[in-house]
Amino acid sequence: MSGPGTEPLDRLRALAARDEPGRAFGEAPALLGPLASGAAWTGDLTRAGQILLRLDPGRALKEAAAEGTRLEGITVAVTGHSTLGAVVPPLTAELARHGLVLTPAVSDFDSYVRDLQEPDSDLYQADAELALCVLDPQVVFDEVPQPWRVEDVERVTTAKLAQLDGLAASYARHGGGTLVLNTVPLWPVHARQLIDLSSRARLGIVWREFNAGLLRLAERHARLAVIDMEPLAAAGGAAYEPRMSAYAKAHLGPELLSRYAREAAHLARALRGRAKKVLVLDLDNTLWDGVLGDDGAEGIAAAATFRGEAFGRFQQVVRQLAAQGVVLAVSSKNDDAPVREVLRGHPDMVLREGDFAQINANWLPKDGNIRQIAERLNLATDSFVFADDSAFETGLVADSLPEVAVVRLDDEPALHPEKLLADGWFDVPRLTEEDRARGGRYRTESARQDLLDTSASYGDYLDRLGLTVTVRRAAGRDLPRVSQLTLRTNQFNLTTVRMRQEDVERWAGDPDRLVLAVESADRFGDNGLVGAVFAHRTAGGLHIDNMVLSCRVFARDIEQAVLGDVLAHAAATGAGEVTAVFRPSRKNGKFRDFYPSVGFTPAQDDGPESRFRHDLAELPAVPGHLRLDSELSEGRAHAQPE
């Protein structure tokens, strides 16, 4: 028997049979991507997870590293009220799709209260990045009297919220990761036990208040996330299976657990700062109905026709993403002038020319177009999502640029929004004002590139750019963005230490520590908060714990100016030396010599780490092409040349 998922699953089985965990997990993103958008994705990914669970995750990581394959390990603890073994296979596959190799730690049946209350429980000993506490309706109905009334349910849900509030506080004290709760679906078998329709309506009110209370817990606890099960249960499939609930105490159905696993994997990816930034879109039969080159502007539609309206709704979804900071670009096999004419004036268009940071309408291969867009925006291609209705184009990009997330659309435009949103590629733990402004800031990159193209040299370009760098102590509104930089910056991140907002707040509130926010602006506009420095006082002076800088402002000497400012501050406050450490990763290697380039000397190597020291005898000058405005050392501001 064969089907859409047969070939990828057969490949995984073959690798598992040959005991090649590194290759199995290394190939999983490419193999499982097509399965994840298929009609039978919940079953296919569960089967894939069952295959991957046979393999040793530790060996997988070692073998992949030896072959240069980018994989990361993740430990996830699973606890709850019901039997939850069925969540592990789909969770394994969903994480593998994103290059994460799961080590699961599954607790005993109905042990969640003890697991979260006791610091020596297996849940805490697992040192998990995510602790999934999966809740089901029986957490309430197992505690109501028999027979029960709505008032009993209200009493139990109120007590349960208070209990979960306390358990979340306990996890915040003893756990090192993120605790994940979920809202709880109300099954018809419970609601229909009330034959009084007014009581049944009242039960619905009480239950919704219970779920709203669960969602609000995430606002009270920094390291708590709550997955909303209501839209997952509404998506259909086996959300509840009475026989499994009665005999196996599995109170959530397999398809619902698969959907839950997908959301948990998206959360893990978001917490690691691996959200995508750019959405590259095709045009013909993607943003509008028809082929511009064949049908002309009058023959395409994104409104006004039965089918065209579906494309218009897709454009509305894309615009909603753009309003939250997703950068839009076009890669279309079309002539440039007609495309721009449509985007400027066609009455059906929701999206306009100004909504796109880059428009590549040409006849070049689309993988090359994406590379060119990345260069133009000064971004790595692993921050890109590509959506196209052509199987050839999506296959080309998937093969040539495996780090790009590919959304395979088809000839049914009504399904385009679901396909685009299914994987939450752009999800972040918190949206900052910097995120909302990102699209506009990247749209100015083309103007910067034009200036570079017309400059006599790169130095001439920098002189003409009119760059201003501002350094100040991070506080208040800066802290979410500073945290985000540590989570999402991979290249200029000198130790790759990831810090959540509460960690940054703790650092910023410590008088012996220093957290600096770095902003930049130029003749084309404000770049916003683009970097951060973390340091602390030592007996001998100052130690730089980390520096991060957004890739969109590379090669402008901002990092040299900021570090020089930190050195000047250290000298002015009586420090005898400044020390720093560089910890290599897959992506920050090109900045290995950054500290020596500004006068630091090697101190020692501690395994993969390199340590450096600056004696403050000679301080680096502020680069002549920029103006530095610093809260640390006002007198070092350098006037921009006329």
Solvent accessible surface area in square Angstrom, and as a share of the most:
residue,aa,sasa,rsa
1,M,244,1.09
2,S,95,0.61
3,G,38,0.36
4,P,135,0.85
5,G,6,0.05
6,T,41,0.24
7,E,141,0.63
8,P,17,0.10
9,L,7,0.04
10,D,68,0.35
11,R,82,0.30
12,L,0,0.00
13,R,94,0.34
14,A,38,0.29
15,L,0,0.00
16,A,15,0.11
17,A,89,0.69
18,R,124,0.45
19,D,74,0.38
20,E,39,0.18
21,P,0,0.00
22,G,2,0.01
23,R,112,0.41
24,A,0,0.00
25,F,5,0.02
26,G,22,0.22
27,E,51,0.23
28,A,0,0.00
29,P,48,0.30
30,A,76,0.59
31,L,32,0.16
32,L,0,0.00
33,G,20,0.19
34,P,59,0.37
35,L,6,0.03
36,A,5,0.04
37,S,60,0.39
38,G,28,0.27
39,A,118,0.92
40,A,58,0.45
41,W,32,0.11
42,T,16,0.09
43,G,26,0.25
44,D,13,0.07
45,L,1,0.01
46,T,32,0.18
47,R,105,0.38
48,A,0,0.00
49,G,0,0.00
50,Q,88,0.39
51,I,3,0.01
52,L,1,0.01
53,L,67,0.34
54,R,162,0.59
55,L,13,0.06
56,D,69,0.36
57,P,37,0.23
58,G,34,0.33
59,R,90,0.33
60,A,0,0.00
61,L,55,0.27
62,K,154,0.65
63,E,51,0.23
64,A,1,0.01
65,A,60,0.47
66,A,93,0.72
67,E,104,0.47
68,G,54,0.52
69,T,40,0.23
70,R,93,0.34
71,L,17,0.08
72,E,52,0.23
73,G,30,0.29
74,I,6,0.03
75,T,37,0.22
76,V,0,0.00
77,A,1,0.00
78,V,1,0.00
79,T,2,0.01
80,G,1,0.01
81,H,17,0.08
82,S,4,0.03
83,T,60,0.35
84,L,11,0.05
85,G,42,0.40
86,A,54,0.42
87,V,0,0.00
88,V,12,0.07
89,P,17,0.11
90,P,3,0.02
91,L,1,0.00
92,T,2,0.01
93,A,0,0.00
94,E,0,0.00
95,L,1,0.00
96,A,1,0.01
97,R,20,0.07
98,H,11,0.05
99,G,7,0.07
100,L,0,0.00
101,V,0,0.00
102,L,6,0.03
103,T,61,0.35
104,P,47,0.29
105,A,32,0.25
106,V,72,0.41
107,S,27,0.17
108,D,105,0.54
109,F,103,0.43
110,D,65,0.34
111,S,8,0.05
112,Y,7,0.03
113,V,41,0.23
114,R,106,0.39
115,D,2,0.01
116,L,0,0.00
117,Q,103,0.46
118,E,72,0.33
119,P,70,0.44
120,D,106,0.55
121,S,6,0.04
122,D,110,0.57
123,L,5,0.03
124,Y,23,0.09
125,Q,121,0.54
126,A,29,0.23
127,D,112,0.58
128,A,9,0.07
129,E,42,0.19
130,L,1,0.00
131,A,1,0.00
132,L,0,0.00
133,C,0,0.00
134,V,1,0.00
135,L,0,0.00
136,D,0,0.00
137,P,1,0.00
138,Q,34,0.15
139,V,1,0.01
140,V,0,0.00
141,F,15,0.06
142,D,85,0.44
143,E,95,0.43
144,V,11,0.06
145,P,60,0.37
146,Q,137,0.61
147,P,124,0.78
148,W,22,0.08
149,R,169,0.62
150,V,11,0.06
151,E,109,0.49
152,D,28,0.14
153,V,0,0.00
154,E,61,0.27
155,R,133,0.48
156,V,4,0.02
157,T,5,0.03
158,T,89,0.52
159,A,60,0.47
160,K,5,0.02
161,L,38,0.19
162,A,69,0.53
163,Q,64,0.29
164,L,1,0.00
165,D,30,0.16
166,G,40,0.38
167,L,6,0.03
168,A,3,0.03
169,A,31,0.24
170,S,7,0.05
171,Y,7,0.03
172,A,47,0.37
173,R,166,0.60
174,H,80,0.36
175,G,11,0.11
176,G,65,0.63
177,G,2,0.02
178,T,5,0.03
179,L,1,0.01
180,V,0,0.00
181,L,1,0.00
182,N,0,0.00
183,T,2,0.01
184,V,1,0.01
185,P,13,0.08
186,L,46,0.23
187,W,15,0.05
188,P,67,0.42
189,V,74,0.42
190,H,12,0.06
191,A,16,0.12
192,R,163,0.59
193,Q,101,0.45
194,L,22,0.11
195,I,159,0.81
196,D,70,0.37
197,L,127,0.63
198,S,80,0.52
199,S,30,0.19
200,R,77,0.28
201,A,62,0.48
202,R,95,0.35
203,L,0,0.00
204,G,10,0.10
205,I,85,0.43
206,V,3,0.01
207,W,5,0.02
208,R,157,0.57
209,E,96,0.43
210,F,3,0.01
211,N,21,0.11
212,A,32,0.25
213,G,12,0.12
214,L,0,0.00
215,L,73,0.36
216,R,145,0.53
217,L,10,0.05
218,A,35,0.27
219,E,149,0.67
220,R,159,0.58
221,H,24,0.11
222,A,55,0.43
223,R,44,0.16
224,L,12,0.06
225,A,20,0.15
226,V,25,0.15
227,I,16,0.08
228,D,55,0.28
229,M,0,0.00
230,E,109,0.49
231,P,80,0.50
232,L,22,0.11
233,A,25,0.19
234,A,85,0.66
235,A,57,0.44
236,G,32,0.31
237,G,52,0.50
238,A,37,0.29
239,A,15,0.12
240,Y,61,0.23
241,E,37,0.16
242,P,78,0.49
243,R,165,0.60
244,M,96,0.43
245,S,12,0.08
246,A,61,0.47
247,Y,185,0.71
248,A,39,0.30
249,K,93,0.39
250,A,14,0.11
251,H,11,0.05
252,L,6,0.03
253,G,2,0.02
254,P,74,0.46
255,E,54,0.24
256,L,2,0.01
257,L,3,0.01
258,S,3,0.02
259,R,43,0.16
260,Y,0,0.00
261,A,0,0.00
262,R,15,0.06
263,E,59,0.26
264,A,0,0.00
265,A,0,0.00
266,H,6,0.03
267,L,32,0.16
268,A,0,0.00
269,R,7,0.03
270,A,5,0.04
271,L,21,0.11
272,R,46,0.17
273,G,6,0.05
274,R,53,0.19
275,A,9,0.07
276,K,23,0.10
277,K,34,0.14
278,V,0,0.00
279,L,0,0.00
280,V,0,0.00
281,L,0,0.00
282,D,9,0.05
283,L,0,0.00
284,D,21,0.11
285,N,43,0.22
286,T,0,0.00
287,L,1,0.00
288,W,0,0.00
289,D,32,0.17
290,G,13,0.13
291,V,53,0.31
292,L,7,0.04
293,G,65,0.62
294,D,121,0.63
295,D,61,0.32
296,G,22,0.21
297,A,38,0.30
298,E,154,0.69
299,G,41,0.40
300,I,6,0.03
301,A,12,0.09
302,A,1,0.01
303,A,34,0.27
304,A,93,0.72
305,T,65,0.38
306,F,198,0.82
307,R,93,0.34
308,G,0,0.00
309,E,86,0.38
310,A,7,0.05
311,F,1,0.00
312,G,6,0.05
313,R,126,0.46
314,F,0,0.00
315,Q,0,0.00
316,Q,102,0.45
317,V,34,0.20
318,V,0,0.00
319,R,127,0.46
320,Q,109,0.49
321,L,23,0.11
322,A,21,0.17
323,A,63,0.49
324,Q,60,0.27
325,G,0,0.00
326,V,11,0.06
327,V,1,0.01
328,L,2,0.01
329,A,0,0.00
330,V,0,0.00
331,S,0,0.00
332,S,1,0.00
333,K,67,0.29
334,N,5,0.03
335,D,80,0.42
336,D,58,0.30
337,A,74,0.57
338,P,53,0.33
339,V,0,0.00
340,R,62,0.23
341,E,117,0.53
342,V,3,0.02
343,L,0,0.00
344,R,152,0.56
345,G,54,0.52
346,H,21,0.09
347,P,118,0.74
348,D,20,0.11
349,M,11,0.05
350,V,36,0.21
351,L,0,0.00
352,R,79,0.29
353,E,39,0.17
354,G,54,0.52
355,D,31,0.16
356,F,11,0.05
357,A,6,0.05
358,Q,25,0.11
359,I,14,0.07
360,N,11,0.06
361,A,9,0.07
362,N,39,0.20
363,W,158,0.55
364,L,107,0.53
365,P,76,0.48
366,K,5,0.02
367,D,17,0.09
368,G,32,0.31
369,N,3,0.01
370,I,0,0.00
371,R,99,0.36
372,Q,72,0.32
373,I,0,0.00
374,A,5,0.04
375,E,128,0.58
376,R,48,0.17
377,L,0,0.00
378,N,48,0.24
379,L,14,0.07
380,A,33,0.26
381,T,25,0.14
382,D,33,0.17
383,S,12,0.08
384,F,0,0.00
385,V,0,0.00
386,F,0,0.00
387,A,0,0.00
388,D,1,0.01
389,D,44,0.23
390,S,37,0.24
391,A,90,0.69
392,F,141,0.59
393,E,13,0.06
394,T,3,0.02
395,G,26,0.25
396,L,50,0.25
397,V,0,0.00
398,A,27,0.21
399,D,123,0.63
400,S,39,0.25
401,L,8,0.04
402,P,100,0.63
403,E,68,0.30
404,V,6,0.04
405,A,8,0.07
406,V,24,0.14
407,V,8,0.05
408,R,79,0.29
409,L,10,0.05
410,D,52,0.27
411,D,117,0.60
412,E,71,0.32
413,P,2,0.01
414,A,52,0.40
415,L,83,0.41
416,H,1,0.00
417,P,19,0.12
418,E,106,0.47
419,K,49,0.21
420,L,3,0.02
421,L,86,0.43
422,A,45,0.35
423,D,16,0.09
424,G,11,0.11
425,W,30,0.11
426,F,29,0.12
427,D,68,0.35
428,V,36,0.20
429,P,62,0.39
430,R,108,0.40
431,L,65,0.32
432,T,13,0.08
433,E,131,0.59
434,E,27,0.12
435,D,1,0.01
436,R,121,0.44
437,A,39,0.30
438,R,21,0.08
439,G,4,0.04
440,G,31,0.30
441,R,42,0.15
442,Y,4,0.01
443,R,94,0.34
444,T,39,0.23
445,E,5,0.02
446,S,28,0.18
447,A,38,0.29
448,R,3,0.01
449,Q,37,0.17
450,D,74,0.38
451,L,13,0.06
452,L,54,0.27
453,D,98,0.51
454,T,100,0.58
455,S,18,0.12
456,A,102,0.79
457,S,63,0.40
458,Y,93,0.35
459,G,41,0.39
460,D,46,0.24
461,Y,9,0.03
462,L,15,0.07
463,D,78,0.40
464,R,93,0.34
465,L,0,0.00
466,G,28,0.27
467,L,1,0.01
468,T,41,0.24
469,V,0,0.00
470,T,42,0.24
471,V,1,0.00
472,R,46,0.17
473,R,114,0.42
474,A,7,0.05
475,A,62,0.48
476,G,55,0.53
477,R,193,0.70
478,D,5,0.02
479,L,17,0.08
480,P,35,0.22
481,R,23,0.08
482,V,0,0.00
483,S,5,0.03
484,Q,13,0.06
485,L,5,0.03
486,T,0,0.00
487,L,16,0.08
488,R,26,0.09
489,T,13,0.08
490,N,33,0.17
491,Q,38,0.17
492,F,0,0.00
493,N,0,0.00
494,L,1,0.00
495,T,2,0.01
496,T,33,0.19
497,V,67,0.38
498,R,89,0.33
499,M,15,0.07
500,R,45,0.17
501,Q,33,0.14
502,E,27,0.12
503,D,33,0.17
504,V,0,0.00
505,E,77,0.34
506,R,155,0.57
507,W,43,0.15
508,A,37,0.29
509,G,64,0.61
510,D,46,0.24
511,P,130,0.82
512,D,87,0.45
513,R,89,0.33
514,L,11,0.05
515,V,6,0.04
516,L,0,0.00
517,A,0,0.00
518,V,3,0.02
519,E,38,0.17
520,S,3,0.02
521,A,33,0.26
522,D,16,0.08
523,R,141,0.52
524,F,59,0.24
525,G,32,0.31
526,D,81,0.42
527,N,2,0.01
528,G,2,0.02
529,L,5,0.02
530,V,0,0.00
531,G,0,0.00
532,A,1,0.01
533,V,1,0.00
534,F,2,0.01
535,A,0,0.00
536,H,52,0.23
537,R,95,0.35
538,T,57,0.33
539,A,121,0.94
540,G,40,0.38
541,G,7,0.06
542,L,3,0.01
543,H,25,0.11
544,I,0,0.00
545,D,33,0.17
546,N,5,0.03
547,M,6,0.03
548,V,3,0.02
549,L,5,0.02
550,S,8,0.05
551,C,19,0.11
552,R,14,0.05
553,V,1,0.00
554,F,24,0.10
555,A,61,0.47
556,R,10,0.04
557,D,43,0.23
558,I,0,0.00
559,E,15,0.07
560,Q,53,0.24
561,A,2,0.01
562,V,2,0.01
563,L,0,0.00
564,G,3,0.02
565,D,0,0.00
566,V,0,0.00
567,L,0,0.00
568,A,9,0.07
569,H,12,0.05
570,A,0,0.00
571,A,41,0.32
572,A,86,0.67
573,T,72,0.42
574,G,69,0.66
575,A,17,0.13
576,G,49,0.48
577,E,40,0.18
578,V,0,0.00
579,T,35,0.20
580,A,1,0.01
581,V,9,0.05
582,F,1,0.00
583,R,80,0.29
584,P,39,0.24
585,S,47,0.30
586,R,127,0.46
587,K,58,0.25
588,N,0,0.00
589,G,35,0.34
590,K,138,0.58
591,F,30,0.13
592,R,107,0.39
593,D,99,0.51
594,F,12,0.05
595,Y,2,0.01
596,P,52,0.33
597,S,77,0.50
598,V,13,0.07
599,G,44,0.42
600,F,6,0.03
601,T,77,0.45
602,P,108,0.68
603,A,61,0.47
604,Q,106,0.47
605,D,109,0.56
606,D,74,0.39
607,G,64,0.62
608,P,100,0.63
609,E,23,0.10
610,S,16,0.10
611,R,80,0.29
612,F,12,0.05
613,R,98,0.36
614,H,6,0.03
615,D,74,0.39
616,L,21,0.11
617,A,89,0.69
618,E,143,0.64
619,L,67,0.33
620,P,34,0.21
621,A,90,0.69
622,V,16,0.09
623,P,24,0.15
624,G,40,0.39
625,H,18,0.08
626,L,0,0.00
627,R,88,0.32
628,L,0,0.00
629,D,49,0.26
630,S,6,0.04
631,E,86,0.39
632,L,26,0.13
633,S,19,0.12
634,E,130,0.58
635,G,81,0.78
636,R,54,0.20
637,A,41,0.32
638,H,65,0.29
639,A,71,0.55
640,Q,51,0.23
641,P,73,0.46
642,E,218,0.98
